[in-house]
Amino acid sequence: MTTEQKMLWGIDLRNVPRSDIPAVTHVDYSARVQTVHEDTNPRYHSLLKEFERKTGCGVLVNTSFNVRGEPLVCSPQDAYLCFMRTEMDVLVLENCILYKEKQKPLSGDTDWRREFELD
């Protein structure tokens, strides 16, 4: 941070960019970094390298897969249901790439937002 930025307070301080990848940088400028080695995980390493080639950023965000209040996704069926009920555009399961726009709408779906209490 610049000297001027260090003098800010409240929302003004919060609006100072913390890094080039703010989604992974905590307010205190720390991050939970995980590294991927080609020799131990060649497939994921290759994905990161290709993403970096296309975007200039060799980082992907690793987060839990669920909607607030719901249990974590534990199966391909759970993943598909979560994907269809949210604003995600693409779901990748191993070698399968699913585009939301190409999926049939869920039929007979319940009001899933009432199934789980928010945490």
Buried (B, 14 or more C-beta within 10 A) or exposed (E): EEEEEEEBEEEEEEEEEBEEEEEBBEEEEEBEEEEBEEEEEEEEBEBBEEBEEEEEEEBBEEEEBBBEEBEEBEEEEBBBBBBBBEEEEEBEEEEEEBEEEEEEEEEEEEEEEEEEEEE
